[in-house]
Amino acid sequence: MRYDKPKVVSIKKIIEENSRVKSFLFDLEIQAKPGQFVMVWIPGYDEKPFGVILKDGAGLMITVAAVGRSTKALHQMKAGNLIGIRGAYGSHFHLPSEAKSIALVAGGYGMVPLAYLAQEARKKNINVELFLGARTQKELLFASWMKEIGVKLHLSTDDGSVGHHGFVTEPFAEYVKNKQTDQVYVVGPEIMEYKVAQICYKKQVPFEVSVERYMKCGL
Protein backbone atom coordinates (compact mmCIF):
# COMPACT_ATOMS: atom_id res chain seq x y z
CA MET A 1 0.00 0.00 0.00
CA ARG A 2 1.31 3.41 -0.96
CA TYR A 3 0.87 6.81 0.61
CA ASP A 4 2.32 9.96 -0.92
CA LYS A 5 2.40 13.35 0.73
CA PRO A 6 0.38 15.90 -1.24
CA LYS A 7 2.41 18.28 -3.39
CA VAL A 8 1.25 21.85 -2.92
CA VAL A 9 0.79 23.50 -6.31
CA SER A 10 -0.79 26.66 -7.64
CA ILE A 11 -3.63 26.63 -10.11
CA LYS A 12 -2.16 27.72 -13.45
CA LYS A 13 -5.36 28.16 -15.42
CA ILE A 14 -9.11 27.56 -15.09
CA ILE A 15 -11.34 26.71 -18.05
CA GLU A 16 -15.12 26.98 -17.73
CA GLU A 17 -16.40 23.97 -19.70
CA ASN A 18 -20.07 24.74 -18.98
CA SER A 19 -22.21 26.21 -16.20
CA ARG A 20 -21.44 23.30 -13.82
CA VAL A 21 -18.02 22.05 -14.93
CA LYS A 22 -14.55 23.61 -14.81
CA SER A 23 -11.12 22.28 -15.75
CA PHE A 24 -8.12 23.18 -13.58
CA LEU A 25 -4.59 23.08 -15.01
CA PHE A 26 -1.32 22.79 -13.08
CA ASP A 27 2.42 22.78 -13.76
CA LEU A 28 3.10 19.48 -12.02
CA GLU A 29 4.98 16.49 -13.40
CA ILE A 30 3.54 13.14 -12.37
CA GLN A 31 3.37 9.66 -13.86
CA ALA A 32 -0.24 8.98 -14.80
CA LYS A 33 -1.92 6.77 -17.37
CA PRO A 34 -5.42 7.09 -18.87
CA GLY A 35 -8.01 5.90 -16.37
CA GLN A 36 -6.03 6.77 -13.23
CA PHE A 37 -6.92 9.45 -10.68
CA VAL A 38 -5.29 11.86 -8.26
CA MET A 39 -6.28 12.82 -4.72
CA VAL A 40 -6.88 16.56 -4.45
CA TRP A 41 -6.73 18.43 -1.14
CA ILE A 42 -8.76 21.63 -1.03
CA PRO A 43 -7.80 23.80 1.99
CA GLY A 44 -10.47 23.52 4.67
CA TYR A 45 -12.06 20.42 3.11
CA ASP A 46 -11.41 16.70 2.72
CA GLU A 47 -9.37 15.17 -0.06
CA LYS A 48 -11.35 14.14 -3.12
CA PRO A 49 -10.44 11.82 -6.02
CA PHE A 50 -10.55 13.18 -9.57
CA GLY A 51 -9.67 11.61 -12.89
CA VAL A 52 -6.46 13.05 -14.29
CA ILE A 53 -5.42 14.12 -17.79
CA LEU A 54 -1.88 14.95 -18.85
CA LYS A 55 -2.92 17.22 -21.70
CA ASP A 56 -0.32 17.82 -24.40
CA GLY A 57 0.97 21.37 -24.26
CA ALA A 58 -1.09 22.26 -21.18
CA GLY A 59 0.07 20.10 -18.25
CA LEU A 60 -1.85 18.21 -15.58
CA MET A 61 -5.60 18.78 -15.75
CA ILE A 62 -8.57 17.77 -13.62
CA THR A 63 -12.16 18.42 -14.65
CA VAL A 64 -14.65 18.99 -11.84
CA ALA A 65 -18.43 19.37 -11.59
CA ALA A 66 -19.72 21.53 -8.74
CA VAL A 67 -21.95 19.02 -6.93
CA GLY A 68 -20.97 19.20 -3.24
CA ARG A 69 -19.27 21.38 -0.62
CA SER A 70 -15.71 20.51 -1.63
CA THR A 71 -16.21 20.80 -5.37
CA LYS A 72 -18.16 24.04 -4.98
CA ALA A 73 -15.27 25.40 -2.90
CA LEU A 74 -12.84 24.39 -5.64
CA HIS A 75 -15.00 26.19 -8.20
CA GLN A 76 -14.62 29.39 -6.13
CA MET A 77 -10.83 29.29 -6.35
CA LYS A 78 -8.83 31.45 -8.74
CA ALA A 79 -5.67 31.02 -10.79
CA GLY A 80 -2.72 31.29 -8.39
CA ASN A 81 -4.55 29.71 -5.43
CA LEU A 82 -2.89 26.69 -3.81
CA ILE A 83 -4.17 23.13 -3.49
CA GLY A 84 -2.57 19.75 -2.73
CA ILE A 85 -2.27 16.87 -5.21
CA ARG A 86 -0.99 13.33 -4.71
CA GLY A 87 -0.99 10.29 -6.95
CA ALA A 88 -1.69 9.03 -9.50
CA TYR A 89 -3.53 5.94 -8.28
CA GLY A 90 -5.78 3.21 -9.56
CA SER A 91 -6.01 0.93 -12.56
CA HIS A 92 -5.55 2.22 -16.07
CA PHE A 93 -6.70 1.42 -19.57
CA HIS A 94 -4.60 -0.77 -21.86
CA LEU A 95 -4.05 -0.09 -25.56
CA PRO A 96 -3.27 -3.28 -27.51
CA SER A 97 0.08 -2.87 -29.26
CA GLU A 98 -1.42 -4.02 -32.56
CA ALA A 99 -4.58 -1.89 -32.35
CA LYS A 100 -5.55 0.04 -35.47
CA SER A 101 -9.02 1.21 -34.42
CA ILE A 102 -10.75 1.60 -31.06
CA ALA A 103 -14.18 2.79 -29.93
CA LEU A 104 -14.85 4.89 -26.83
CA VAL A 105 -18.29 5.16 -25.24
CA ALA A 106 -18.62 8.05 -22.79
CA GLY A 107 -21.61 9.18 -20.79
CA GLY A 108 -21.47 12.60 -19.12
CA TYR A 109 -18.40 13.00 -16.89
CA GLY A 110 -17.13 9.62 -18.10
CA MET A 111 -15.55 11.60 -20.92
CA VAL A 112 -12.71 12.77 -18.65
CA PRO A 113 -10.60 9.56 -18.53
CA LEU A 114 -11.55 8.66 -22.09
CA ALA A 115 -10.33 12.03 -23.42
CA TYR A 116 -6.85 11.22 -22.09
CA LEU A 117 -7.04 7.76 -23.67
CA ALA A 118 -8.13 9.25 -27.00
CA GLN A 119 -5.19 11.66 -26.95
CA GLU A 120 -2.68 8.86 -26.34
CA ALA A 121 -4.26 6.63 -29.01
CA ARG A 122 -4.15 9.37 -31.65
CA LYS A 123 -0.44 9.93 -30.89
CA LYS A 124 0.02 6.30 -32.00
CA ASN A 125 -2.05 6.92 -35.17
CA ILE A 126 -4.87 4.69 -33.91
CA ASN A 127 -8.29 5.48 -35.36
CA VAL A 128 -10.63 6.57 -32.55
CA GLU A 129 -14.43 6.44 -32.82
CA LEU A 130 -15.96 8.36 -29.91
CA PHE A 131 -19.59 7.84 -28.89
CA LEU A 132 -20.27 10.74 -26.54
CA GLY A 133 -23.59 11.25 -24.80
CA ALA A 134 -24.98 13.86 -22.41
CA ARG A 135 -28.28 15.46 -21.47
CA THR A 136 -27.76 18.54 -23.65
CA GLN A 137 -25.28 19.88 -26.21
CA LYS A 138 -23.74 22.20 -23.59
CA GLU A 139 -22.90 19.20 -21.38
CA LEU A 140 -20.88 17.36 -24.06
CA LEU A 141 -17.34 17.59 -22.71
CA PHE A 142 -14.23 18.08 -24.88
CA ALA A 143 -15.99 17.61 -28.24
CA SER A 144 -13.98 20.42 -29.88
CA TRP A 145 -10.68 19.14 -28.47
CA MET A 146 -11.40 15.63 -29.70
CA LYS A 147 -12.24 16.90 -33.18
CA GLU A 148 -8.98 18.87 -33.27
CA ILE A 149 -6.87 15.74 -32.65
CA GLY A 150 -8.66 13.70 -35.30
CA VAL A 151 -11.17 11.72 -33.27
CA LYS A 152 -14.35 10.75 -35.14
CA LEU A 153 -17.36 11.98 -33.16
CA HIS A 154 -20.75 10.28 -32.75
CA LEU A 155 -22.77 12.60 -30.52
CA SER A 156 -26.00 11.86 -28.63
CA THR A 157 -28.15 14.08 -26.42
CA ASP A 158 -31.20 13.31 -24.32
CA ASP A 159 -32.98 16.46 -25.53
CA GLY A 160 -31.98 16.15 -29.19
CA SER A 161 -30.11 19.48 -29.19
CA VAL A 162 -27.31 17.91 -31.26
CA GLY A 163 -26.57 14.54 -32.81
CA HIS A 164 -28.63 11.43 -32.09
CA HIS A 165 -31.76 12.09 -30.02
CA GLY A 166 -31.60 9.35 -27.40
CA PHE A 167 -29.13 7.09 -25.62
CA VAL A 168 -25.50 6.92 -26.75
CA THR A 169 -25.71 3.13 -26.69
CA GLU A 170 -28.07 3.18 -29.68
CA PRO A 171 -25.65 4.54 -32.32
CA PHE A 172 -22.88 2.46 -30.76
CA ALA A 173 -24.94 -0.72 -31.23
CA GLU A 174 -25.48 0.17 -34.90
CA TYR A 175 -21.78 0.87 -35.35
CA VAL A 176 -20.57 -2.50 -34.07
CA LYS A 177 -23.03 -4.29 -36.36
CA ASN A 178 -21.21 -3.02 -39.44
CA LYS A 179 -17.70 -2.00 -38.36
CA GLN A 180 -14.73 -3.78 -36.88
CA THR A 181 -12.96 -2.38 -33.86
CA ASP A 182 -10.01 -3.82 -31.95
CA GLN A 183 -11.14 -2.70 -28.50
CA VAL A 184 -13.97 -0.82 -26.80
CA TYR A 185 -13.61 1.37 -23.71
CA VAL A 186 -16.60 2.61 -21.72
CA VAL A 187 -17.04 5.04 -18.81
CA GLY A 188 -20.32 6.49 -17.60
CA PRO A 189 -23.46 5.60 -15.66
CA GLU A 190 -23.46 1.93 -14.69
CA ILE A 191 -26.65 1.16 -16.62
CA MET A 192 -24.94 2.50 -19.76
CA GLU A 193 -21.79 0.51 -19.05
CA TYR A 194 -23.87 -2.65 -18.58
CA LYS A 195 -25.62 -2.11 -21.92
CA VAL A 196 -22.33 -1.56 -23.76
CA ALA A 197 -20.88 -4.67 -22.11
CA GLN A 198 -23.86 -6.70 -23.34
CA ILE A 199 -23.41 -5.40 -26.88
CA CYS A 200 -19.68 -6.17 -26.87
CA TYR A 201 -20.17 -9.62 -25.36
CA LYS A 202 -22.75 -10.51 -28.00
CA LYS A 203 -20.45 -9.34 -30.81
CA GLN A 204 -17.35 -10.86 -29.15
CA VAL A 205 -15.58 -7.50 -29.09
CA PRO A 206 -12.93 -7.00 -26.36
CA PHE A 207 -13.83 -4.20 -23.95
CA GLU A 208 -12.69 -2.44 -20.79
CA VAL A 209 -14.98 -0.74 -18.29
CA SER A 210 -14.05 1.81 -15.62
CA VAL A 211 -16.34 1.67 -12.58
CA GLU A 212 -16.32 4.64 -10.21
CA ARG A 213 -16.65 4.27 -6.44
CA TYR A 214 -16.41 7.00 -3.81
CA MET A 215 -13.27 6.81 -1.67
CA LYS A 216 -11.32 9.12 0.63
CA CYS A 217 -7.82 7.75 1.24
CA GLY A 218 -6.26 6.83 -2.11
CA LEU A 219 -4.49 3.85 -0.54
C-alpha positions in Angstrom: 0.0 0.0 0.0 1.3 3.4 -1.0 0.9 6.8 0.6 2.3 10.0 -0.9 2.4 13.4 0.7 0.4 15.9 -1.2 2.4 18.3 -3.4 1.2 21.8 -2.9 0.8 23.5 -6.3 -0.8 26.7 -7.6 -3.6 26.6 -10.1 -2.2 27.7 -13.5 -5.4 28.2 -15.4 -9.1 27.6 -15.1 -11.3 26.7 -18.0 -15.1 27.0 -17.7 -16.4 24.0 -19.7 -20.1 24.7 -19.0 -22.2 26.2 -16.2 -21.4 23.3 -13.8 -18.0 22.0 -14.9 -14.6 23.6 -14.8 -11.1 22.3 -15.7 -8.1 23.2 -13.6 -4.6 23.1 -15.0 -1.3 22.8 -13.1 2.4 22.8 -13.8 3.1 19.5 -12.0 5.0 16.5 -13.4 3.5 13.1 -12.4 3.4 9.7 -13.9 -0.2 9.0 -14.8 -1.9 6.8 -17.4 -5.4 7.1 -18.9 -8.0 5.9 -16.4 -6.0 6.8 -13.2 -6.9 9.4 -10.7 -5.3 11.9 -8.3 -6.3 12.8 -4.7 -6.9 16.6 -4.5 -6.7 18.4 -1.1 -8.8 21.6 -1.0 -7.8 23.8 2.0 -10.5 23.5 4.7 -12.1 20.4 3.1 -11.4 16.7 2.7 -9.4 15.2 -0.1 -11.3 14.1 -3.1 -10.4 11.8 -6.0 -10.5 13.2 -9.6 -9.7 11.6 -12.9 -6.5 13.0 -14.3 -5.4 14.1 -17.8 -1.9 15.0 -18.8 -2.9 17.2 -21.7 -0.3 17.8 -24.4 1.0 21.4 -24.3 -1.1 22.3 -21.2 0.1 20.1 -18.3 -1.8 18.2 -15.6 -5.6 18.8 -15.7 -8.6 17.8 -13.6 -12.2 18.4 -14.6 -14.7 19.0 -11.8 -18.4 19.4 -11.6 -19.7 21.5 -8.7 -22.0 19.0 -6.9 -21.0 19.2 -3.2 -19.3 21.4 -0.6 -15.7 20.5 -1.6 -16.2 20.8 -5.4 -18.2 24.0 -5.0 -15.3 25.4 -2.9 -12.8 24.4 -5.6 -15.0 26.2 -8.2 -14.6 29.4 -6.1 -10.8 29.3 -6.3 -8.8 31.4 -8.7 -5.7 31.0 -10.8 -2.7 31.3 -8.4 -4.6 29.7 -5.4 -2.9 26.7 -3.8 -4.2 23.1 -3.5 -2.6 19.7 -2.7 -2.3 16.9 -5.2 -1.0 13.3 -4.7 -1.0 10.3 -6.9 -1.7 9.0 -9.5 -3.5 5.9 -8.3 -5.8 3.2 -9.6 -6.0 0.9 -12.6 -5.5 2.2 -16.1 -6.7 1.4 -19.6 -4.6 -0.8 -21.9 -4.1 -0.1 -25.6 -3.3 -3.3 -27.5 0.1 -2.9 -29.3 -1.4 -4.0 -32.6 -4.6 -1.9 -32.3 -5.5 0.0 -35.5 -9.0 1.2 -34.4 -10.8 1.6 -31.1 -14.2 2.8 -29.9 -14.8 4.9 -26.8 -18.3 5.2 -25.2 -18.6 8.1 -22.8 -21.6 9.2 -20.8 -21.5 12.6 -19.1 -18.4 13.0 -16.9 -17.1 9.6 -18.1 -15.5 11.6 -20.9 -12.7 12.8 -18.7 -10.6 9.6 -18.5 -11.5 8.7 -22.1 -10.3 12.0 -23.4 -6.9 11.2 -22.1 -7.0 7.8 -23.7 -8.1 9.2 -27.0 -5.2 11.7 -27.0 -2.7 8.9 -26.3 -4.3 6.6 -29.0 -4.1 9.4 -31.6 -0.4 9.9 -30.9 0.0 6.3 -32.0 -2.0 6.9 -35.2 -4.9 4.7 -33.9 -8.3 5.5 -35.4 -10.6 6.6 -32.5 -14.4 6.4 -32.8 -16.0 8.4 -29.9 -19.6 7.8 -28.9 -20.3 10.7 -26.5 -23.6 11.3 -24.8 -25.0 13.9 -22.4 -28.3 15.5 -21.5 -27.8 18.5 -23.7 -25.3 19.9 -26.2 -23.7 22.2 -23.6 -22.9 19.2 -21.4 -20.9 17.4 -24.1 -17.3 17.6 -22.7 -14.2 18.1 -24.9 -16.0 17.6 -28.2 -14.0 20.4 -29.9 -10.7 19.1 -28.5 -11.4 15.6 -29.7 -12.2 16.9 -33.2 -9.0 18.9 -33.3 -6.9 15.7 -32.7 -8.7 13.7 -35.3 -11.2 11.7 -33.3 -14.4 10.7 -35.1 -17.4 12.0 -33.2 -20.7 10.3 -32.8 -22.8 12.6 -30.5 -26.0 11.9 -28.6 -28.2 14.1 -26.4 -31.2 13.3 -24.3 -33.0 16.5 -25.5 -32.0 16.2 -29.2 -30.1 19.5 -29.2 -27.3 17.9 -31.3 -26.6 14.5 -32.8 -28.6 11.4 -32.1 -31.8 12.1 -30.0 -31.6 9.3 -27.4 -29.1 7.1 -25.6 -25.5 6.9 -26.7 -25.7 3.1 -26.7 -28.1 3.2 -29.7 -25.7 4.5 -32.3 -22.9 2.5 -30.8 -24.9 -0.7 -31.2 -25.5 0.2 -34.9 -21.8 0.9 -35.3 -20.6 -2.5 -34.1 -23.0 -4.3 -36.4 -21.2 -3.0 -39.4 -17.7 -2.0 -38.4 -14.7 -3.8 -36.9 -13.0 -2.4 -33.9 -10.0 -3.8 -31.9 -11.1 -2.7 -28.5 -14.0 -0.8 -26.8 -13.6 1.4 -23.7 -16.6 2.6 -21.7 -17.0 5.0 -18.8 -20.3 6.5 -17.6 -23.5 5.6 -15.7 -23.5 1.9 -14.7 -26.7 1.2 -16.6 -24.9 2.5 -19.8 -21.8 0.5 -19.1 -23.9 -2.6 -18.6 -25.6 -2.1 -21.9 -22.3 -1.6 -23.8 -20.9 -4.7 -22.1 -23.9 -6.7 -23.3 -23.4 -5.4 -26.9 -19.7 -6.2 -26.9 -20.2 -9.6 -25.4 -22.7 -10.5 -28.0 -20.4 -9.3 -30.8 -17.3 -10.9 -29.1 -15.6 -7.5 -29.1 -12.9 -7.0 -26.4 -13.8 -4.2 -24.0 -12.7 -2.4 -20.8 -15.0 -0.7 -18.3 -14.1 1.8 -15.6 -16.3 1.7 -12.6 -16.3 4.6 -10.2 -16.6 4.3 -6.4 -16.4 7.0 -3.8 -13.3 6.8 -1.7 -11.3 9.1 0.6 -7.8 7.7 1.2 -6.3 6.8 -2.1 -4.5 3.8 -0.5 
